[in-house]
Amino acid sequence: MRIGIDCRLPTYRMGGISQYVLYLLPALAELDKENEYILFQSRKETRDFVPETAVLWRRRDLWTPPHNRFERWSLPLELAPHGLEVFHSPDFIPPSSGAKRRVITVHDLTFLYYPELLTDESRRYYNEQIRWAAETADAIAVDSFATRRDVIELLSVPPKKVKAIHLAANPLYTQDVSQDKVTAALRRHNLAPGFLLSVGTLEPRKNLPFLFQVYARLRRDLHFSEPLVLVGKKGWLYEEIYQAIAGLDLEPYILHIDSVTDEELRALYHAAAALVTPSLYEGFGLPALEAQHCGCPAVVSDRGSLPEIVGEKGLVVPLEDEARWVETLAEISADETLRQEAIRNGRRQAAGFQWAKTAEQTLSLYLGNN
């Protein structure tokens, strides 16, 4: 069988979907030595994404860029000469033709739940095509059972067509880190262990103004003195997030780190008292998984996939219950017994998310076993 995978996005944007593509490929290559794979990359890409362990894999370059308004029609013209049995579109939208079987991955439906939280360009790109994409695709992979329910209910897709396939973390986060590296990361940012950590792009979906209110109460009512550290690039409407910090007079106590390497973020996870994720919606919630691997308790909202990622014994707090957030963060920061229990539960939960399992279930979808 000849399988094509759309690998254009990492050339243009190294976000969560691009990481999904780049970690899925080597896991598939390790698993499948029988089928033929063609990785369709941007002609501008200097890297070759063909895994070292691959047997029947090769690269082909495309002229059509991702998120192009005409790609639904131009991409099939570039795919046609390759005689594909399967084509996987990891970024929601399939071509109108080009393979006998078209598989897409839908990571979340934020743009349907909260259209006001996206840029005009992103909202237009996804809203105008998602229903067509869901109807056209032969099979749909989603990152979580929560997103599976959303796709079935909001897009009226037959349940048998949608398969929940959990992602996994960068393998780096599953590895131990030396205390010297943790100390070096803390020194670099003038931090001490015990701070609260939030990881993700600074954008409205992350619900950061609510987190700032919780943090202000934590400082005022319970005399919590450790800083809140935000790790993530500035996103859509980030100015409002900075305004919320200023409005609560929290500038001296909140540190924003715009960009870190995975190695440095791993060290920060190991030093933090907790990861705090009060998101309005998450299709998967990768930072919660990374944190659990690193022994950092993840306190998350009850929205989207987050309860699914931290598991039944995870620290899940109702989104609107500000007092409960304050109480939970105070307890996890001060009660060492509770903290160690949360660390054990988190590591046990995180161990179940593996790229080998993701690849196995994805290959099954390629082969028509929805």
N, C-alpha and C positions, 0 to 999 in steps of 0.2 A: 504494500500500500504506500502511496506517495502522499505525504502530509506536509502542508505548508503552514508556516506560522508567521504572522505579521510582527516583525521586530523593528518597525520604524520609530516608534515613540521614544526609545532611549536616546536617540540622536537629538531630539528636540526638547525633552523634559525628563529629568531624572527624578520623578516622583514615585509614589507607591506603585502605580501600574507598571512603570518601567522596571522597578525592582522585582515585581512579580514575574515579569517575562524573563529577566536575567537569571533568577534562581530556579525557575521552572525548567529551563533548557538543560542544564547539566543533570538534573534529576531524571528527566526524560531520557537523556542519552545513556545514563547508567542503567536504566530499566529496560529500554527497548533497543535490542540489537538486530531486529528483523525488518522493521519498516524503514522506508526512505523518508528523509526529512529535508525540506528546503526552507531556509531561513530568509525571509524577504526583508532586507535591510535598506535603509536610505542610501542612496548613492553618495551622500555626503559623509557617511560614517567611516571613520578611519579604523575603528575596532572591528574585529571579526568575532561574532557571537557564537560560532560553532564550537561546542565544548570539546575539550581535549580528548575525552573518552568516547567521542562520537564515532560511529562506524560508517553508516550510510547517510551522512549529513553533508550539505553544501550550502553555500551562500549565493543569493542572487540579489542584485541591486534594483531598486525601484526609483522611478522619477517622481511618482505621486507622493506628496508629503501627507502626513497624518492631519486629521481635522481640516481637510480641504473640502470645500462645499461641493466639489465635483468628483470626489474620490469614489463615491458609490458607483460611478460609471467609468471613470478612467482606470481604476484599479483592475477591473476584470480584463481590460485589454492587455495589461501587463502580465496577468496571471494565466491567460488562455494558453500560451505556448507550452506550459509546464505539465499539463495533464494531471491536475491534482484530484485525488479522491476526497481529500479533506483540506479545508482551510480554516485555521483558527484565528479569530480576531479578538485579541485580549483586551481591547479598548472599546467595548460596547457595539460598534457599528460594523456590520459585514459588508462586503461588496455585493452588488446586485447579482453577480454570477462569478464564475471562475473556478468552481470546484463542485463536485457532485454532492458533497456534504459540507455545510457551513456551520461552524461552532463559534459562538461568541461568549465572552465573559462579561457579565454585568456586575460591577463592583458595589454599586449602591444606587438608590433612586433619590438622592438628595434634591436633585433639580425638580422633582415632582412634589416632594414634601415641603421644601423650603426654596421656592424659585427665587425669592428675594435675596438669598444668601450667595448667589452665584454672579459672576460677571455677566453682562449682557451677551457677550460672545459665547461663553460656555453654555449659558442657558439656551440660547438659540440653537447651538450645534446639537445638543442632546435632545431637547424638547421636540425639535422638528423631525427627528429620526428614530427615537427610541421605540415607538410603537411599530413602525415599519420594521425595525431591526428585530424586535421580539417575534413578530409574525413571520419574517423571512427566514430566520435562522432555523436550522434543523434541530439544534440542541443549544441549551443555554446553561453555562456554568455560572454559579454565584458563589461569593466568598463565605456565606453564612446561611444558616437556616432562617434567620430573620430576614435577610434580603430575598431568600426564596419565597417567603410568604408575601413580601412586598411585590415581587414580580408577578406572582400568580394573581394577586388581588387587584393591583393597580393597573396591570397591563392585560388582564384577562387571558393569561397564557395557560394552556393545559398543564396540570401538575407534572405529568409524565415527561414533559419536555424540559423541565428545569431541575438541575442537580446541584446540591450544595456541596462544594469542595473547599474545605478550609485551606487557607494559606499557611505559611510557616514564617519564621523569622530568619533574618540573616544568620547563618551558622555561627558567626562571630559571637553573637549574644549568648550562645549556649556554652561558650568556653570560659574558664576561670580567668580572672584578671589579677595581676599582682598588686599588692598594697602600694608599691612604689608608683605604679601607673595611676592609681586612684589619687594618691597624694599629689602627684604632679598635676593632674587635672584640676584638683581643688585649688592648688596654689596658683594655677594659671588664671583662675577666675576669682581669686580672693574669697574662697568659700571654705566652710567647715562642714563636716558631716551633719546630717539631720535636717537639711532644708527640704522644702516641698518642691516637687518638680512637675512641670507641665510640658509635654512634647507634642509638637505639631505646628503646622502653618498658622500664623496669626490671622484668623479669618472668623466671620460671624458664627459659622457652624460649631466652632469649638466652645462657644458660650463663655468666653473668658471674663466679660464683665460680671457675670454671676460668680465666677470663681473669686474675683477680687472682693466682692461683697462678703463672701464666706471668709476669705483671708483677713479682711478688716475686722470682722467680728471675732475671729480667732485671736487676733492680736489684742483687741480692746477688752473682750470679756474674759479670755482665758490666759492673757499675758504671754501668748506664744511669741517668741522672739526671733525665730529663724526666718531667713528670707524665702521668698517664692521665686523660683528660677523658671523662666520661660525659654524653651529651646525650640527654635523654628524660624523660618523665614517670614518676612512680612508678606501677607497675602491681601486678598480683596478686602477693602474697607478697614485696613489695620489702624488707620488714624483714630477711629472711634474707640479702639482698644486702648490706645495711649491716652485718649481723653478720659476714659473710665478710670485709669490709674491715677491721673492727676486729680480727678474729681473726688477721689477718696484719700488724697494726700499720701499715697503709697509709694511715690517715686523712690524714696531712700531704701525701700525694703523689697522691691521687685527688680530682679536682674533679667534682662533680655539678652540671650546669646543667639545671635542670628544664624550661625552655622557652626556645626561641629563634625568631626569625623565620626565614623561608627565606633572606633576605638575609644574616643573621648566620651561619647555618649554612654558607652558601656560602663566606663568608670563613674560617670555621674549617677547612673542607675544604682550602682553599688553603694554610693555614698548617701543617697537621698533617703529621707524618712518614708516617703511615699510618692508614687506617681498619682496625680490628680487629673481625672478626665471627666468633666461634667458636660460632655458634648451633647448637642441636640440630636445628633444622628451620626452613626458610624457604620459603614458597610462591613468593616472588619475590626478595626481598632488595633493596629499593629504595635503601637507603643505599649499597650497593656501587656501584650504577649512578650515583647522584648524585656519589659521590666520584670515580669514574673521569672523569666529565665535568669535574670541577674540578681534575684533575691530582693527585689524592691516591691513591697506591697502596692497593688494597683487598686485605687479607689475610683470607681467608675459610676456613671449614671445608668439608669435603667432603660436607656433608649437604644434602639437598633440592635447591633450584634454584641454590644459590650458585655451584657450578662453572660452571653454564650462563650465569650473568650475567657472570662475569669472563672467560669464554672459555678456550680451550686454552692461551693464554700467561699466564693469570692466576695469582695467588699463592694456590694452594689447598693447605691443610695438613690432613692426617688429623686428625680431631677429637681422638683420644685421645693423640696424640703430643706430649706437653708439651715435650719437648726440641726437637722440630722447630719448634714455635711460637716458642720462645725464640730459636732460631738464625735463623729467618726474619725476626723483628722486629728483631733486632740488625743483620742484614745490610741490610735496607731502610732502616734509620735511619742507618747509617754509610757505606755504599757508594754514592756519588753516581752512579756509572756504572749500577749495578743499579737505582737509584731512577729515573733518567731513562728507562731502558728500560721499566720498569714503567709510568711515566706515559704514554709513547707508546703502549704496548700497550693500556692502559686507555682512553685517549681514542679510539683506533681501534675498540675493542670497543663502547664506549658509543654511538658514532655510529650503530650499527645499530639502536638502539632508538628509534623515533619514533612519536609519537601518530598521525600520518597513516597509518602502516602498521597500527597497532592498529585504527584506525577502518575501514580498508579490509577487514581480515579479519573484524571484527565485523559489518559490513554484509553481507558474504558469508554469514555465519552466519544473519543475519536472513532473508536471501533463500532459505535452504534449501540452501546449498552447503556442507554439513558437511565 
